[in-house]
Amino acid sequence: MLTCTHRHAIDAIYIDPPYNTGAKDWKYNNDYVEGDDLYRHSKWLAMMERRLVMAKELLNPDDSVLIVTIDEKEIHRLGLLLEQLFPEAHIQMVTIVINPNGVARGAELNRVEEYAYFCFFGSCAPEKLSDTLLDQGREGQANRDSVRWERLMRGGSNSRRADRPNLFYPLFVDPVKRVIAEIGEPLPLGFDRRNVPDRQGLITVWPLRLGGEEANWRTSPEYLRTLLDQGMARLGAYDAKNDHWSVLYLGKAQIKRIESSEIHILGRAEDGSLLLHHCDAGIRMTPKTVWNRPRHSADQYGSRLLRTLLPGQRFPFPKSLYAVEDALRIFLASKPDAIVLDFFAGSGTTAHAVMRLNRQDGGRRQCILVTNNEVGAEEQRRLRTAGLRPGDPGWERWGICDYITKPRIRAAITGLTPEGDPIAGDYRFTDEFPMADGFEENAAFFTLTYEGPLSVSHHGSFERIAPLLWLRAGSSGRIIDAIPERGWDVAEAYGVLVALDEATAFVEAIAASETASIAYIVTDDDRRFQMVCARLPGRITPLRLYESYLTNFEIAGGRSA
Ligand SMILES: C[S@@+](CC[C@H](N)C(=O)[O-])C[C@H]1O[C@@H](n2cnc3c(N)ncnc32)[C@H](O)[C@@H]1O
C-alpha cells in the first residue's frame, strides 16, 4: 500500500525487527520460530528480505537513510543481506551501549550493547551535532566554552578557611557517575576535617589548594544545593596526579545571560548539569560509531518510560526514546519536513521521537508506523483457554496495536495515561518539560485489510481507499471520506472528481485552492481523463483512478508472512 502512496518519498526508515532470539519473538507462516529450528536463520532472512526490498521502493534514492537495529544473534547475516540488497548504499555499523550494567550471559561475557546498521542512499550524510555520542566531558557534549563555568573554590583575598569558616564544608562526590551526590554542613573553625566520616561509595571533597592548604568555597551550602538542583553546579575535571577534583558553578553574570536568552538551555547532561549554547558559538561535531550515553538505556528510557505512559501495560523490549531521537536527529536535524517510516512499530517509540524533534525546532516531520496486531505468546494461551480466537474482539484488544501502539501514541500526544491521569515525570536531556504537557501533533489510525478478488471486481466502495488518497496527497487537511452527491469534492490537499460532467465546477474549485496539489479523476475512459487534465492548472498533478477503486491498489502476489 505504501508503494502506492509513498514511492521513493521516505527520508528515513528506522526499524527494530524481531531479533530472532528463539524466545517466541516472531512468527513465520503463523508459527513461532523456536531456537532449535534448523531453518531459523533462513526464515528470518526471508522475512527481512521481503520487507527490505519494499523499503528500497519507499526510500528516496537521492537522499535518505535506512536504520536497522539488531543484536549479536543476526548481526552478520543482516549485514550480508543489506550489502546484497543495497550495493549502491554506504553502510556503517554503530555499537550502542543500551545496558551499561550488563546482561549476564551464563559462561559468556556480560553483554552491554546492541548494534544499528546505517545505510546511506544518494547524498545522505550525517549532520554535525553538539554531541559525539561517545566522548565524556567537554569534548563530547554541547559547547560550554563560550559560557563561563567558574571555579567554586575561592582564590585571592579572603580565601583561607579562617577568613570564612561558614564556607568551609564538604562535598560528597560519586566518582563513578561523576556527580556531586551530597553537600555537607560547614565545619566550625578548630574542628579537624579528618574527623568528618566519609560516606559510603562517595569521596569527600574539601576546598583545598594543591599544596593542601585549607581554603573556602564561594557560595553557602544552601545556595550551592539550589544551584545543583537547577543544573548550575557540576564536577569539573579530576586531576589524578594531585588527587584533586575541581568543582564548577554558574556565577550571577552567567545566570543573567541565561535569563536574557543570550545563552540558551539545550537540556541537561548526564550529570544533571545544564547544557548551554551561546547563540553564535556552537561547536558541531560528527557523531561517532560507538555510542555510550546513559540516556540510551533500554530499561530506563524504554521499558520504564513506557510504564509511566501506560501504567500497568507491559511490552517487551521497547527502545530508549532518546536513543531513537539521537539516531534520527543525525539525519533529520535540517529536514523539518521529513517523512519517517517504521514498519516494526512495537510500542511506537519512533513516532514519539519524531514528535520530540518537531517540538525542538518547530518542524513538521511526519511519521508512519506500521504494525500487525499480534497477541503475545503467553497471552495467546490464556485467550485460547478462555475459548477466544483471532478475530474475536476479546482477542484483538490484546493485540500489540490496540493494546500498546495506539494507547502509547495517544498518551504521548495528550499527556494523559489511558486512565486520564496526567503522565508523571519530565522529558529529560535535550528539551526538558513535563510529559503531561503532551505535544502539538496529530495522529490518524487506519486498519489495513485484505480484500478478496470478488469485492475488488464488484466495485469496492470509495471509503475503503479514501485514506490512501489522502496519504498520497501529503497527509494533511481533511480526508474526503465520501463523494458528495454533486460528484466531486476538494479538500485542503487534493480533490476527487467522479462525475466527469461536473468537470467545470471541479476545475474551478481546485484552481481556487492555494494548497491542493493532486486531482484524482475517476474514469475508465482515456479520452475523458485527458480532457480534464488539459483544463487543470499546471501545479495540480492529475492522477487517474479506475471506477472499480480497489483495482488501483491491487498488490501482485499473495499474502505475505
Ligand atoms: C522489537 S519490537 C519493536 C519495538 C519498537 N522499536 C519499540 O521501541 O517499541 C519488534 C516488533 O516487530 C513486530 N513483528 C514481529 N514479527 C513480525 C512480522 N512477521 N511482521 C511484522 N512485524 C512483526 C512485533 O509485533 C514487534 O512489535
The ligand as an SDF file (V2000), in Angstrom:
LIG
                    3D

 27 29  0  0  0  0  0  0  0  0999 V2000
   11.4780   -5.3320   18.9350 C   0  0  0  0  0  0  0  0  0  0  0  0
    9.8630   -4.9050   18.5480 S   0  0  0  0  0  0  0  0  0  0  0  0
    9.9490   -3.2240   18.1010 C   0  0  0  0  0  0  0  0  0  0  0  0
    9.9850   -2.3250   19.2940 C   0  0  0  0  0  0  0  0  0  0  0  0
    9.8850   -0.8660   18.9910 C   0  0  0  0  0  0  0  0  0  0  0  0
   11.0590   -0.3530   18.3000 N   0  0  0  0  0  0  0  0  0  0  0  0
    9.6770   -0.1020   20.2840 C   0  0  0  0  0  0  0  0  0  0  0  0
   10.5180    0.7430   20.6520 O   0  0  0  0  0  0  0  0  0  0  0  0
    8.6850   -0.3470   20.9330 O   0  0  0  0  0  0  0  0  0  0  0  0
    9.5670   -5.7710   17.0550 C   0  0  0  0  0  0  0  0  0  0  0  0
    8.1590   -5.6610   16.5610 C   0  0  0  0  0  0  0  0  0  0  0  0
    8.0370   -6.4100   15.3520 O   0  0  0  0  0  0  0  0  0  0  0  0
    6.7370   -6.9480   15.2640 C   0  0  0  0  0  0  0  0  0  0  0  0
    6.7720   -8.1550   14.4320 N   0  0  0  0  0  0  0  0  0  0  0  0
    7.1240   -9.3950   14.7870 C   0  0  0  0  0  0  0  0  0  0  0  0
    7.0190  -10.2450   13.7430 N   0  0  0  0  0  0  0  0  0  0  0  0
    6.6020   -9.5130   12.7120 C   0  0  0  0  0  0  0  0  0  0  0  0
    6.3100   -9.8210   11.3600 C   0  0  0  0  0  0  0  0  0  0  0  0
    6.4370  -11.0620   10.8780 N   0  0  0  0  0  0  0  0  0  0  0  0
    5.8970   -8.7990   10.5780 N   0  0  0  0  0  0  0  0  0  0  0  0
    5.7590   -7.5510   11.0600 C   0  0  0  0  0  0  0  0  0  0  0  0
    6.0240   -7.2140   12.3290 N   0  0  0  0  0  0  0  0  0  0  0  0
    6.4350   -8.1880   13.1370 C   0  0  0  0  0  0  0  0  0  0  0  0
    6.3590   -7.2640   16.6920 C   0  0  0  0  0  0  0  0  0  0  0  0
    4.9850   -7.1210   16.8560 O   0  0  0  0  0  0  0  0  0  0  0  0
    7.1260   -6.2100   17.4990 C   0  0  0  0  0  0  0  0  0  0  0  0
    6.2760   -5.1840   17.8620 O   0  0  0  0  0  0  0  0  0  0  0  0
  1  2  1  0
  2  3  1  0
  2 10  1  0
  3  4  1  0
  4  5  1  0
  5  6  1  0
  5  7  1  0
  7  8  2  0
  7  9  1  0
 10 11  1  0
 11 12  1  0
 11 26  1  0
 12 13  1  0
 13 14  1  0
 13 24  1  0
 14 15  1  0
 14 23  1  0
 15 16  2  0
 16 17  1  0
 17 18  1  0
 17 23  2  0
 18 19  1  0
 18 20  2  0
 20 21  1  0
 21 22  2  0
 22 23  1  0
 24 25  1  0
 24 26  1  0
 26 27  1  0
M  CHG  2   2   1   9  -1
M  END
$$$$
